[in-house]
């Protein structure tokens, strides 16, 4: 039994040493233009899936009024359009160089995602991507305004649609 535990400790030490050597010798890619490795992809998907299991489907208390949607568009323009594009769907030079590529919400709509999941993404950000956490830079109300805009961007009322169409991605190119 003692040799069994010694074998396990030896294997763990060898694994740690192997990871250390791979990282310190540059065998683990650090470049943003390279494809992710199998382990990185697996870890990113598994950790995000586990984190999202705790997201509830509680009803949203903020109404999707024109005022809230327009406020969400303005916050999005300042904080999100640079990576996620605007109404014309064109990605900025920064967005095309990101690894992982940021979804372009004019074409990659979030309408099938529950509001609470979108809220989690905006609040906490997503590791292994360029998506930052906005928990320290936007208020809870501002986050919900962005969430409402993202959720309803395919069917905006006329006043909000006019504001959205005035935010072209070409401004960020």
BELMOHU-V716281 format. One record per residue. N is the residue number from 1. RES is the residue in one small letter. SS is DSSP state (hx for helix, st for strand, lp for the rest). PHI is phi in radians with two decimals (none if undefined). D_LAST is the distance of its C-alpha to the last C-alpha in Angstrom with 2 decimals. Layout:
# BELMOHU-V716281
n=N res=RES ss=SS phi=PHI d_last=D_LAST
n=N res=RES ss=SS phi=PHI d_last=D_LAST
This chain:
# BELMOHU-V716281
n=1 res=x ss=lp phi=none d_last=64.21
n=2 res=x ss=hx phi=-1.11 d_last=63.47
n=3 res=x ss=hx phi=-1.20 d_last=62.25
n=4 res=x ss=hx phi=-1.09 d_last=59.95
n=5 res=x ss=hx phi=-1.16 d_last=58.19
n=6 res=x ss=hx phi=-1.11 d_last=58.11
n=7 res=x ss=hx phi=-1.12 d_last=56.45
n=8 res=x ss=hx phi=-1.13 d_last=53.77
n=9 res=x ss=hx phi=-1.10 d_last=53.15
n=10 res=x ss=hx phi=-1.09 d_last=53.04
n=11 res=x ss=hx phi=-1.13 d_last=50.49
n=12 res=x ss=hx phi=-1.13 d_last=48.25
n=13 res=x ss=hx phi=-1.11 d_last=48.53
n=14 res=x ss=hx phi=-1.13 d_last=47.74
n=15 res=x ss=hx phi=-1.11 d_last=44.66
n=16 res=x ss=hx phi=-1.08 d_last=43.39
n=17 res=x ss=hx phi=-1.10 d_last=44.17
n=18 res=x ss=hx phi=-1.11 d_last=42.39
n=19 res=x ss=hx phi=-1.11 d_last=39.18
n=20 res=x ss=hx phi=-1.03 d_last=39.43
n=21 res=x ss=hx phi=-1.10 d_last=39.97
n=22 res=x ss=hx phi=-1.08 d_last=37.08
n=23 res=x ss=hx phi=-1.24 d_last=34.65
n=24 res=x ss=hx phi=-1.30 d_last=36.04
n=25 res=x ss=lp phi=-1.75 d_last=36.16
n=26 res=x ss=lp phi=1.37 d_last=32.55
n=27 res=x ss=lp phi=-1.39 d_last=33.55
n=28 res=x ss=lp phi=-1.70 d_last=31.26
n=29 res=x ss=lp phi=-1.08 d_last=27.69
n=30 res=x ss=lp phi=-1.93 d_last=25.43
n=31 res=x ss=lp phi=-1.38 d_last=22.40
n=32 res=x ss=lp phi=-1.34 d_last=19.42
n=33 res=x ss=lp phi=-1.70 d_last=19.06
n=34 res=x ss=lp phi=-1.67 d_last=22.67
n=35 res=x ss=lp phi=-1.30 d_last=24.34
n=36 res=x ss=lp phi=-1.23 d_last=26.08
n=37 res=x ss=lp phi=-1.33 d_last=29.81
n=38 res=x ss=hx phi=-1.08 d_last=32.31
n=39 res=x ss=hx phi=-1.14 d_last=33.43
n=40 res=x ss=hx phi=-1.07 d_last=29.95
n=41 res=x ss=hx phi=-1.10 d_last=29.18
n=42 res=x ss=hx phi=-1.05 d_last=32.62
n=43 res=x ss=hx phi=-1.10 d_last=32.45
n=44 res=x ss=hx phi=-1.10 d_last=29.09
n=45 res=x ss=hx phi=-1.18 d_last=30.37
n=46 res=x ss=hx phi=-1.17 d_last=33.80
n=47 res=x ss=hx phi=-1.20 d_last=32.85
n=48 res=x ss=hx phi=-1.17 d_last=30.36
n=49 res=x ss=hx phi=-1.04 d_last=32.99
n=50 res=x ss=hx phi=-1.16 d_last=35.64
n=51 res=x ss=hx phi=-1.14 d_last=33.65
n=52 res=x ss=hx phi=-1.32 d_last=32.92
n=53 res=x ss=lp phi=-1.11 d_last=36.64
n=54 res=x ss=lp phi=-1.47 d_last=37.28
n=55 res=x ss=lp phi=-1.38 d_last=34.99
n=56 res=x ss=lp phi=-1.57 d_last=37.30
n=57 res=x ss=lp phi=-1.85 d_last=37.08
n=58 res=x ss=lp phi=-1.10 d_last=38.18
n=59 res=x ss=lp phi=-1.14 d_last=37.51
n=60 res=x ss=lp phi=-1.38 d_last=34.63
n=61 res=x ss=lp phi=-1.60 d_last=36.20
n=62 res=x ss=lp phi=-1.56 d_last=33.30
n=63 res=x ss=lp phi=-1.40 d_last=33.27
n=64 res=x ss=lp phi=-1.49 d_last=30.30
n=65 res=x ss=lp phi=-1.39 d_last=30.86
n=66 res=x ss=hx phi=-0.99 d_last=28.44
n=67 res=x ss=hx phi=-1.10 d_last=28.36
n=68 res=x ss=hx phi=-1.18 d_last=27.51
n=69 res=x ss=hx phi=-1.15 d_last=24.86
n=70 res=x ss=hx phi=-1.13 d_last=23.18
n=71 res=x ss=hx phi=-1.06 d_last=23.48
n=72 res=x ss=hx phi=-1.10 d_last=21.94
n=73 res=x ss=hx phi=-1.10 d_last=18.92
n=74 res=x ss=hx phi=-1.14 d_last=18.46
n=75 res=x ss=hx phi=-1.17 d_last=18.91
n=76 res=x ss=hx phi=-1.03 d_last=16.50
n=77 res=x ss=hx phi=-0.99 d_last=13.77
n=78 res=x ss=hx phi=-1.31 d_last=14.52
n=79 res=x ss=hx phi=-1.92 d_last=15.28
n=80 res=x ss=lp phi=-2.17 d_last=13.97
n=81 res=x ss=hx phi=-1.06 d_last=10.93
n=82 res=x ss=hx phi=-1.00 d_last=8.64
n=83 res=x ss=hx phi=-1.75 d_last=10.58
n=84 res=x ss=hx phi=-1.73 d_last=12.28
n=85 res=x ss=lp phi=1.34 d_last=9.98
n=86 res=x ss=lp phi=-2.26 d_last=11.45
n=87 res=x ss=lp phi=-1.11 d_last=13.84
n=88 res=x ss=lp phi=-1.44 d_last=12.18
n=89 res=x ss=lp phi=1.32 d_last=12.04
n=90 res=x ss=lp phi=-1.51 d_last=8.80
n=91 res=x ss=lp phi=-1.40 d_last=7.78
n=92 res=x ss=lp phi=-1.29 d_last=4.73
n=93 res=x ss=hx phi=-1.06 d_last=5.75
n=94 res=x ss=hx phi=-1.15 d_last=8.13
n=95 res=x ss=hx phi=-1.09 d_last=9.46
n=96 res=x ss=hx phi=-1.24 d_last=10.33
n=97 res=x ss=hx phi=-1.63 d_last=12.08
n=98 res=x ss=lp phi=-1.24 d_last=13.98
n=99 res=x ss=lp phi=-2.32 d_last=17.65
n=100 res=x ss=lp phi=-1.17 d_last=18.74
n=101 res=x ss=lp phi=-1.19 d_last=15.88
n=102 res=x ss=lp phi=-1.35 d_last=15.05
n=103 res=x ss=lp phi=-1.06 d_last=16.25
n=104 res=x ss=lp phi=-1.70 d_last=13.99
n=105 res=x ss=lp phi=-1.21 d_last=16.41
n=106 res=x ss=lp phi=-1.15 d_last=16.00
n=107 res=x ss=lp phi=-2.01 d_last=17.78
n=108 res=x ss=lp phi=-1.69 d_last=19.24
n=109 res=x ss=lp phi=-1.12 d_last=21.31
n=110 res=x ss=lp phi=-1.77 d_last=23.40
n=111 res=x ss=lp phi=-1.10 d_last=26.25
n=112 res=x ss=lp phi=-1.56 d_last=28.64
n=113 res=x ss=lp phi=-1.59 d_last=28.27
n=114 res=x ss=lp phi=-1.13 d_last=30.75
n=115 res=x ss=hx phi=-0.96 d_last=29.53
n=116 res=x ss=hx phi=-1.17 d_last=31.18
n=117 res=x ss=hx phi=-1.25 d_last=29.31
n=118 res=x ss=hx phi=-1.06 d_last=25.89
n=119 res=x ss=hx phi=-1.02 d_last=27.30
n=120 res=x ss=hx phi=-1.07 d_last=28.26
n=121 res=x ss=hx phi=-1.03 d_last=24.78
n=122 res=x ss=hx phi=-1.19 d_last=23.22
n=123 res=x ss=hx phi=-1.19 d_last=26.24
n=124 res=x ss=hx phi=-1.74 d_last=26.82
n=125 res=x ss=lp phi=1.27 d_last=23.61
n=126 res=x ss=lp phi=-2.34 d_last=24.13
n=127 res=x ss=lp phi=-1.07 d_last=25.41
n=128 res=x ss=lp phi=1.22 d_last=24.31
n=129 res=x ss=lp phi=-2.35 d_last=20.74
n=130 res=x ss=lp phi=-1.55 d_last=17.92
n=131 res=x ss=lp phi=-1.31 d_last=19.09
n=132 res=x ss=lp phi=-1.44 d_last=20.55
n=133 res=x ss=lp phi=-1.50 d_last=23.58
n=134 res=x ss=lp phi=-1.84 d_last=23.29
n=135 res=x ss=lp phi=-1.08 d_last=27.06
n=136 res=x ss=lp phi=-1.75 d_last=27.19
n=137 res=x ss=lp phi=-2.07 d_last=24.29
n=138 res=x ss=lp phi=-2.15 d_last=24.79
n=139 res=x ss=lp phi=-1.30 d_last=28.20
n=140 res=x ss=hx phi=-1.05 d_last=29.82
n=141 res=x ss=hx phi=-1.11 d_last=29.50
n=142 res=x ss=hx phi=-1.13 d_last=25.75
n=143 res=x ss=hx phi=-1.06 d_last=25.37
n=144 res=x ss=hx phi=-1.14 d_last=27.54
n=145 res=x ss=hx phi=-1.12 d_last=25.58
n=146 res=x ss=hx phi=-1.12 d_last=22.37
n=147 res=x ss=hx phi=-1.05 d_last=24.65
n=148 res=x ss=hx phi=-1.07 d_last=26.13
n=149 res=x ss=hx phi=-1.04 d_last=22.85
n=150 res=x ss=hx phi=-1.07 d_last=21.75
n=151 res=x ss=hx phi=-1.21 d_last=25.26
n=152 res=x ss=hx phi=-1.90 d_last=25.54
n=153 res=x ss=hx phi=-1.10 d_last=22.08
n=154 res=x ss=hx phi=-1.36 d_last=23.54
n=155 res=x ss=hx phi=-2.40 d_last=26.30
n=156 res=x ss=lp phi=-1.38 d_last=25.23
n=157 res=x ss=lp phi=-1.15 d_last=27.67
n=158 res=x ss=hx phi=-0.90 d_last=26.76
n=159 res=x ss=hx phi=-1.11 d_last=25.92
n=160 res=x ss=hx phi=-1.22 d_last=23.54
n=161 res=x ss=hx phi=-1.05 d_last=22.02
n=162 res=x ss=hx phi=-1.10 d_last=21.33
n=163 res=x ss=hx phi=-1.15 d_last=19.50
n=164 res=x ss=hx phi=-1.06 d_last=17.49
n=165 res=x ss=hx phi=-1.19 d_last=16.53
n=166 res=x ss=lp phi=-1.52 d_last=15.33
n=167 res=x ss=lp phi=-1.98 d_last=12.47
n=168 res=x ss=lp phi=-1.40 d_last=9.77
n=169 res=x ss=hx phi=-1.12 d_last=6.83
n=170 res=x ss=hx phi=-0.98 d_last=5.06
n=171 res=x ss=hx phi=-1.13 d_last=5.74
n=172 res=x ss=hx phi=-1.77 d_last=3.82
n=173 res=x ss=lp phi=-1.35 d_last=0.00
